[in-house]
Amino acid sequence: MSDRKTEKNVKHAMQPDDERVRHLMMAEVDRELSGEARAELESALAENPDLRNELETFQRLKEVTDTMTPLKPPGETWDTYWERVYRRLERGIGWVLVSLGTITVGTWALWTAVQGLIEDTTMPAYIRWGLLVLLAGFVILFVSVVRERLFMQKSDPYKDVVR
């Protein structure tokens, strides 16, 4: 059985389009190969000159990318960047505070309205309950529409299109 495994591993290393050889090539480019893996790669490269050319291309590409330095944007770019970040942060905090205030005042107003409807004995019970149901329906629809509009505003692909 061990002879079959060895034979299978040798066949496995000999296939030029095999992912194992490509993995070994990338390890060689990054200088991470051990002695046994290096021997396996060298035998695959000896059998297929196209692989050697591909390895050389990867090595040249690594040399170029290692020597590259990113361009630094001008100072104005950073100024406008931070202005946008601050603007977005301020608006985000503003919306959170407006939302919290609206929720607080709205909850108080609804509670007061519901309390008034429940305590009013001059109005028939079915009308009081009907008004409560109507009020609850409006609240649910309002929250649903606001939530949907906020969600759509974030993912609208045409929001920046000028007509």
N, C-alpha and C positions, 0 to 999 in steps of 0.2 A: 504494500500500500504506500509506503514512503517513497518508492521509486516512481509511482504514478504521480504523487504530489510534486516531486522534484521535476518530473517530465512536464507536468502541467504548468508549473511556475516558469520553466524555461520557455515553453511555448507562449506563455502569457507575456513574458518580457520581449519575445521576438516579434510580436505583432506591431508594426510601425504606427498604426492609427490607434493604438490602444491608449486608453486614458491613463494607465499607469505610467507609460513612457512620458506623456505630457506632464504628469505630476512630477516626475523625476526631473524633467527639463526645467520646470518652474523652481524646483528646489535648487537646482544647479545655478540658475540665474540669481537666486537669493543667497547663494553660498551656504546651503544647509545640508548638503549631501554627506553621508557617511561613506566609508570605504566600500562596503558591499553594494550599496545603492549606486555609487559612482561606477563601479564595474558593470553593473546591470545597464546603466545608461550608456556607457561607452560601447558595450556590445550592440545595443540597439542602434546607436549612431553609426557604428561601423557597417552595419547591414543596410542602412538607409541614409544616403547622403542628403536627401531632402530634409530629413530630421536635423542633420547637422546645420544646414543652412537656416532652418527655422530657429534653432537654438541661438545661432549667431545673430539673427535678427532680433530676437528677444533680448540678448545681451546688449546690443547697440541701443535698443529702445530704453533699457534700464539705465544705461550710461547717460542718455539724453535727459531722461526724466529726473535723474539724480542731480544733474547740474542746473536744472531749470529753477528759476526763482519767480515767484508770482509778482506781477506788477502791483505797485502800491497806488491806490486811487488818490486823486488830489484831495486836499483838505476840504474843499467844498462838498465833496461827496459825503464825507463823514459828518459834516455839519447838517446836511439835509437828512442824513440817516437818523441822527439823534433827534432832530426835530420831529421826524415821523414817529419815532419810538415814543417820545414824550407825549406827542399828540394822541397817539393810540392809547397809551397808558392812562392819560388824563381822561379821555373819553370813556374808556372802559370803567374807570373808577366812578366817573360821573353817572354812567348808566346803572351801575350797581347801586349807588346811593339813591338815584331816582326810583329804581325798582323797589328797593327796600321801603322807601317812604310811601310809594304808591300802595304797596302791599299792606303796610301798617294802617294807613288812613282808610284804604278800601275795606280792610277787614273790620275796622271799627265802625265804618258807615253801614256795612252789611249787617253786622251784629246789632246795631241800633235799629235798623229797619226791621230785621227779623223779630227783635224783642218787641218793637212797637206793634207789629202785626199780630204777634201771639197774644199780647196783653189787651188788644182792642177787642172788647166783647160786643161792641155794637155792630160789627161787621160779621156776616155769616161765616161759619167755619170753612165751608167749601171755597169761599172766595179768598179767605186768608191763606189757605193751603195752596190754592191755585196761584196766588201772587208769589208765594215762596218758591213754588216749582218754576214759575216763569223767571223769577230772579236768578235762581240756580242755573237755569238753562242759559240765560244771558251771560252769566259769569263763565260758565264752561265754554261757550262759543267764543267769548272775548279772549280767554286764555289760549284757546286752540288757535285762533287766528293770529294772535301776537306771536306765539311760539312758531307757527309755520312761517310767518313773514321773516322773523329773525333767522330761522334756519335757511330759508331760500335766499336771503340776502348774502349769507356766507358762501353759498355754493352756486350762485347765479353766474353762469359763464358769460353772460352778456352785460354785466353791470358796468363794465368799463368801455363799452362800445358807444361811440359818439354818433348820433344820428344826423 
